[in-house]
Amino acid sequence: MSNANSVYCPNCPGMLKNKIEIQLVDEHNKPITNIPYTLKNSKTTRTGKTDGNGMIKEEQLLASPLRLFLSGQELADEMEKRPLRVKRNGEYKYARSKDSMSKISTVFAESQKLGCQYYYATIGELVDKMPVIKGWKKEIPLPSCHFPNNEPVGLEVIPSAFDTYRYVIEVCPFRAWSLLLHHQKDYSLVNAYNFSLMSILTYSDDNKYATGSIVNVFNNQMLDISKLPYKFNDQSFTPVVYDVPFSDRYTEVVYIDSNKQDIPQGHTQLFYVANKKEVIVGWRGTEMTETKDILTDGIFQPLELSCTPKGVCSGFSEKGKVHKGFWEAFHLVKDIQVPDIEKRETVFEHVLGLAKVRKLFVCGHSLGGALALLHSAQLKSYNPCLYTYGMPRLFTQSAVQELTEITHYRHVNEDDFVPSVPFNKDMDNIALQADYKFVGYAIEVFDTAIGTSLSTAGALTAKSIKSLSRDNEPFLHHGKLVYFYVLPDAESKLYLLPELNEKTRKETKEFIEQQTKVDKYREQEIRSFFQGDENPTSKRGTGLLDHSSALYAEYIDKRLRELCTLSPDEKLQSKQEDLSFLESEPHSIRAIFQRKKIREYYFLREIDNQLATTLDVTRKDERGFVALQRYSK
């Protein structure tokens, strides 16, 4: 330290009896060492470096306020390395007492025991000059959560000859939020939840002033570590996030709308974001107020994926066909240039470049799920991890079989009607192939139960014309089914993941075999219920109210929060049915009619219980353990 600039006071040595001690620590009470500091006012300047305990000690001072400044670049670089504690400093505004503040911050609690004055400070309140942040555009103000002032002003401290000279400053780490994601073949409940929120976000836009917009979420909420992100489009949810160095934040945030280009075309929207390790692509689904979206859904004519004269030359499959409306909607963005980047690139070129050196995640709801699957097929060489919600069928059977290597989990909520279309049948005919579209679509409508109810003659004519086409390429679902199911006459809703891994399959089978009061749930009954990856056969109808993206997120959120309250080996306690009559009255009418229901109940309930295993990968990850703590609180 240096006294070279101390005030000259030859007749008042008694006035220089004041001193100051300042300890700088992070949120885990670890000292911040070897950081250059300056303590100054208009007449005095003291300089030095924090010691091995993060301490600053100065003596022979006047009892006049000083401003504390730390080397901006060195502080920023150091605080990027420091992790956050679980509870955030934004909770201080709700702390009404020292006891409640002590529960939030162990640093505060310790400072009170030692009788020290306590401050919580961001790096922006301490820097002597603004640090250089890689990738941050100069014309954009630094994030206010870390830099509340436009210029460095320092932190005021006051030397004293009494006990009040000791300070503890808890410095907020220079961090940002990142979605916790697992790039893996097995199902992840955390993935399902976070991507359900991203699917909600696809219905927003790039309005930076709107809370919950795409730009607001990634350029504001994900940077504000005083609290967890909280708003996605018009929905309030808390994602599962963990903290990363500020330089590892999401730096690429791009929103594309085909209808807002210089030459508007159609109505297709997507966004994508990237940090150093991951890229996330989200495609928007059908908006019921948009005629163009509804027309897109209805143009179901199958187009060949191959490079034949009538094919679309997809580049990812030479077999099978694709829904025409979805294919055309997807390609509306093919030639759109990415705004605000130095290199001139199209959207697909930019995403491809990001995916080459990052883990790729794709998601979408409704029509957006179909577009997300198309994008994943285009990028299948880059191992996309795809989660969709309430999506319609996109490909025919041969194409689905060609694309089995894509990791895709497809969620269906209760009686959501959208996964039922286009119908699970060959929907091509000679009229469509000859470009007689009206006749071709009419044939397909009459070749359904609805068409038969309208006109028996029309249905017979349609079937006759259909018999002339022998392609036998029915529309099929791609991906592994995840079904949210309400048992008949039961109160609870089940989270069914039939594609269990080998370990959970074995455990489920053993559980069923242990049920002495019921018959074994036979394998053929399992296949009958789920039909592979197609829609469950037990759907009760077409649930117009089961399709909302928010409903998907709400149920996943509910189940995730329930599981966060349990230890890994616990199961949720559910009300057990009285099955004694199956033994006491085995041949009664009640037993005969209830037996199948009970078999179904036990089997499906046990699959639901296995959902907890999908949290194992998160709980074993140090980042995940803390992230779940924050989320569940």
Sequence and secondary structure as in RCSB ss.txt:
>XXXX:A:sequence
MSNANSVYCPNCPGMLKNKIEIQLVDEHNKPITNIPYTLKNSKTTRTGKTDGNGMIKEEQLLASPLRLFLSGQEL
ADEMEKRPLRVKRNGEYKYARSKDSMSKISTVFAESQKLGCQYYYATIGELVDKMPVIKGWKKEIPLPSCHFPNN
EPVGLEVIPSAFDTYRYVIEVCPFRAWSLLLHHQKDYSLVNAYNFSLMSILTYSDDNKYATGSIVNVFNNQMLDI
SKLPYKFNDQSFTPVVYDVPFSDRYTEVVYIDSNKQDIPQGHTQLFYVANKKEVIVGWRGTEMTETKDILTDGIF
QPLELSCTPKGVCSGFSEKGKVHKGFWEAFHLVKDIQVPDIEKRETVFEHVLGLAKVRKLFVCGHSLGGALALLH
SAQLKSYNPCLYTYGMPRLFTQSAVQELTEITHYRHVNEDDFVPSVPFNKDMDNIALQADYKFVGYAIEVFDTAI
GTSLSTAGALTAKSIKSLSRDNEPFLHHGKLVYFYVLPDAESKLYLLPELNEKTRKETKEFIEQQTKVDKYREQE
IRSFFQGDENPTSKRGTGLLDHSSALYAEYIDKRLRELCTLSPDEKLQSKQEDLSFLESEPHSIRAIFQRKKIRE
YYFLREIDNQLATTLDVTRKDERGFVALQRYSK
>XXXX:A:secstr
   TT    TT GGGG EEEEEEEE TTS B  S EEEEE SS EEEEE  TTSEEEEEEE SS EEEEE HHHH
HHHHTSS   SS GGGGGG  SHHHHHHH HHHHHHHHHT EEEEE GGGTBSS    TT  TTS   TTT  SS
S   EEE  BSSGGGEEEEEE   EEEEE    SSS  HHHHHHHHHHHHHTTS   TTSTTSHHHIIIIITT T
TS   EETTEE    EEEEEGGGS  EEEEEEGGGSSS  S  EEEEEE SSEEEEEE    TT HHHHHHHH  
 EEE SSSTTS   SS SSSEEEHHHHHHHGGGTT B TT SS  BHHHHHHHHHTTSEEEEEEETHHHHHHHHH
HHHTGGG  EEEEES    EEHHHHHHTTTSEEEEEEETTBSGGG S SS    HHHHTT HHHHHHHHHHTSHH
HHHH HHHHHHHHHHHTT      EE  SEEEEEEE TT S EEEE     HHHHHHHHHHHHT TTS    HHH
HHHHH TTS  TT  S BGGG  HHHHHHHHHHHHHHHHTS TT          THHHHSTTSHHHHHHHHHHHH
HHHHHHHHHGGGGGGHHHHTSHHHHHHHHHHH 
